[in-house]
């Protein structure tokens, strides 16, 4: 038995995955796009006025951006785009202060990055309502100017936001800006 466990971890290391939870899983991106299209989203930056630009497919450091950058002054409230649950609060070198939120069905994860700070008392596992303040625009991580870096991830059956597939939320957010 001990050798079987060692062989398993050796095989995982050889395949480039340090843990079984890091292995790719099938994500139904088209179903996620339909789920996103069915959601009525709040715009994630309170009082946003300028024209939103679709920079999802722009290139950043040899990779596709796969997010929308929403420019706003530091300290502007960031709102939950949907009802759901806070999946994770984290800090990273590139994203700075970040937050992951599940939608009610947990088929989508919303990612908010470069925050200045979180709303007071917010923690993983909290239920949030659409339009609730969850953080504040900042320029943490690799941000050169204050903005919200916003992504929607399509999730697989295990609900792992870190292996989700990014889908473009531009059209849904434009709808949220419409009167």
N, C-alpha and C positions, 0 to 999 in steps of 0.2 A: 504494500500500500504506500509506504513512504517513497519508494522509487517511482511509483505512478504519479504522485504529487510533484516530485522533483522534475520528472519528465514533462509534465504538463506546463510547469513554469518555465522550463527551458524552451519548450516549443513556443510559448507565448513571447518570450524574450527574442527568439530567433525571428518571429513574425513581425517584430516591431511593436507589439502591444505589451505593456507592462501589466495589464490587468484585464480580465475578461470583459469588464464593463467598458473598456475603451475600444472594443472591437466594433466596427461599423454594423449598423442594423438597417433593415429596410425601412425607408421613410417614404410614405405616399405623399409626395409633394403636391400632386394635383388635388387630392382630397383636402390637404391643408390649405391650398389656395381657395378652394370652395368654402371651407370653414371660415377663412379670413373674410371672404367676400360677403358672407352672411352676418358677420359681426358689425355692430354699430359702434365705432370707436370714437373715443374722445381724442382731440388733438393733444399730444403729450406735453406741449409747452404752453403754459397759461398766458393768455393775452397775445398770442403770436399774430403778427401783422404782415411781415414781408412775404413775398411770393416764395412758396416752397419749390425747391429745385430737386429734380430727380437725379441724385448722384450715386444711386445704388450700383450702377455698372462702371463707375469710374475706377481707374487703377490707382492703387496706393502701394508703394513699395513692392512692385512686381506681383501684386495680387489684386483681385477684384474687391472693391470696397464692401459690397454686400450690406450696406446700411444707408440710412439717410442722415445727413448732418443737418441739424436744425440750429441755426445761429440765433443766439439770444444773450442778453446781458447776464453776467455772473449773478447768481442768487435768484434768478427767475424760477418760480415754482414749476416743477415737473409733475405731471399728473398721470395717474394710472389710466391707460387707454381703454381699459376694459375691467369688468369685475374679474376677480380671480384670487390667486394665492401667491404670496411672495415665496419663490422657490429658493433664492439664494441672494445674499448680500456678500460682495467680495471686492477685493482690490487686486488689480493686475498692473503690470508695467505699461502695457499699451492702453488699456481701457480706463485705468485709474480707478476711481470709486464707481462700482457697477452694481446693477440690480437685475435679477431675472424674475419675471412674473409669469405664472401660468394663466392661460385663459380658463374659463369655467369648465371646458371639456378636457383640458390638459392635452389637447392636440397641438397647441401653439404655445410658444414661450416668447414673451416680449423682453427685449434686452435694452437696458438704458445704461449708457456709459458716459464717462467724463464728468460725473456728478461732482458738485462741490461738497455736498453732504446729504445724508438721508433725512427724511422727516423724523422728528423727535419720536423716539420709542419704537420705530419700525424694526421688525425682526423677521427672519425666515419663518414661514408657517402662518404669518398673519394673513387674514382675509382682507382684501381691499375692494373698494367700490370704484367703478368708472368715475373719473373726475377727481378722485381723492389725491391730495398732495402726498407724493411718496419721496420726493427729493428736490434738489435744487441744481440748476445748471451750473457747471463749473468748467474748469480746464485741466482736470487731473489726467494723469497718464501721459500719452503722447500728444495731447491736444495743444495746438498752437494758439488757439483763441477760444473763448467760452462758447460752448455749444453742447447740444445733446446729440449723441451718436445713438440712433435708434434702429433696431433690427427686429424682425419677426422670424422665429425659427419654427419650421415644421418638425414635429417630434415623432419618433417611432414609438412602438408599444412600451418601451421601458421608460419613456419620458425623460431621457437624458438630454438636457439642453446643450451640453457641450459636444454632442454629436449630431445635433439637429441640422437641417438644411435651411439656409437663409432664403426667404421669399420676400419679394419687393412689396412694401406696404404703401408705396406712393399713392396709388389710386384711392385706397381706403382713407388715407390721411387727407387727401384733397377733398373727399366727400365730407370728412369731419370739419373742414374749414368752410364748407358751403353753408349759407344761411338757411 
